[in-house]
Amino acid sequence: MKTITINVSESVYEGFQEYARALDRTTSELIREAMELYWNERIRSRQSLRVLRPLSLGKVKKPFGGSRDYAGLPIGREHACLSSLDARASPRAQATS
């Protein structure tokens, strides 16, 4: 195990100390656990969706067809509600407005 020195705000460190006492653990254990959690969730390389294989969900119950999607909206035409959402979400659209 590698020994490190970090700078952290007093309030955050005190929070870790209080929580560690409540759990009857050391502050170092909690900080190591927090660092490992951060590593696993944010830093460690993740698989690309391109390498994931599709899952079989069973047989098709109802084939897709017709001119409407599953929400009942016409297929192949832009919907006013969707374009207004896109305009609000897009920084480019806001800059040109």
FIZA-41646 format. One record per residue (C-alpha): z, y, x; residue in one letter. Coordinates in Angstrom, 1 decimal, decimal comma, padded with zeros to 4 digits, m for minus. Layout:
<rs>
Z:Y:X:A
...
</rs>
This chain:
<rs>
000,0:000,0:000,0:M
m000,9:003,5:001,3:K
001,7:006,2:001,4:T
000,3:009,6:000,2:I
001,6:013,1:m000,3:T
000,5:015,1:m003,3:I
001,3:018,5:m004,7:N
002,2:018,6:m008,4:V
003,8:021,1:m010,7:S
007,6:020,8:m010,9:E
007,5:020,5:m014,7:S
005,0:017,5:m014,6:V
007,1:015,8:m011,9:Y
010,3:016,3:m013,8:E
008,6:014,8:m016,9:G
007,6:011,8:m014,9:F
011,2:011,5:m013,5:Q
012,7:011,7:m017,0:E
010,3:009,2:m018,4:Y
010,9:006,8:m015,5:A
014,7:007,0:m016,0:R
014,2:006,2:m019,7:A
012,2:003,1:m018,8:L
014,4:002,1:m016,0:D
011,5:002,4:m013,5:R
010,8:004,5:m010,5:T
008,8:007,7:m010,7:T
006,4:006,2:m008,0:S
005,7:003,2:m010,2:E
004,7:005,5:m013,1:L
002,5:007,7:m010,9:I
000,8:004,6:m009,4:R
000,2:003,3:m012,9:E
m001,2:006,6:m014,0:A
m003,5:006,8:m011,0:M
m004,7:003,2:m011,6:E
m005,4:004,0:m015,3:L
m007,3:007,1:m014,3:Y
m009,3:005,1:m011,8:W
m010,2:002,4:m014,3:N
m011,1:004,7:m017,1:E
m012,8:007,6:m015,3:R
m013,9:006,8:m011,7:I
m014,7:003,1:m011,3:R
m018,4:002,7:m011,6:S
m019,5:001,6:m015,1:R
m022,3:m000,7:m016,0:Q
m025,5:000,8:m017,1:S
m026,4:000,1:m020,7:L
m029,7:m001,1:m019,3:R
m028,1:m004,2:m017,8:V
m026,2:m005,2:m020,9:L
m027,8:m008,1:m022,8:R
m028,1:m007,8:m026,6:P
m025,7:m009,7:m028,8:L
m026,8:m011,9:m031,6:S
m025,2:m010,8:m034,8:L
m026,6:m013,7:m036,9:G
m029,5:m013,9:m039,2:K
m031,1:m010,9:m041,0:V
m029,6:m010,6:m044,4:K
m032,1:m008,0:m045,7:K
m035,3:m007,1:m043,8:P
m035,7:m003,4:m043,1:F
m038,7:m002,0:m044,8:G
m039,9:000,8:m047,1:G
m040,1:004,5:m046,6:S
m036,4:005,3:m046,6:R
m033,7:004,6:m044,0:D
m030,3:003,0:m044,8:Y
m028,9:006,4:m045,8:A
m031,6:006,8:m048,3:G
m033,5:009,5:m046,4:L
m037,2:009,5:m046,0:P
m038,3:008,0:m042,6:I
m040,5:010,0:m040,2:G
m039,6:013,5:m041,5:R
m037,1:015,9:m040,0:E
m034,3:016,6:m042,4:H
m033,0:020,2:m042,9:A
m029,4:019,0:m042,5:C
m030,2:017,3:m039,2:L
m032,2:020,2:m037,8:S
m029,4:022,6:m038,6:S
m026,8:020,3:m036,8:L
m029,1:020,1:m033,8:D
m029,4:023,9:m033,7:A
m025,6:024,3:m033,7:R
m025,1:021,7:m031,1:A
m027,9:022,8:m028,7:S
m027,0:025,6:m026,2:P
m030,8:026,3:m025,9:R
m031,1:026,8:m029,6:A
m028,2:029,3:m029,6:Q
m029,7:031,2:m026,7:A
m033,1:031,6:m028,5:T
m031,5:032,7:m031,8:S
</rs>
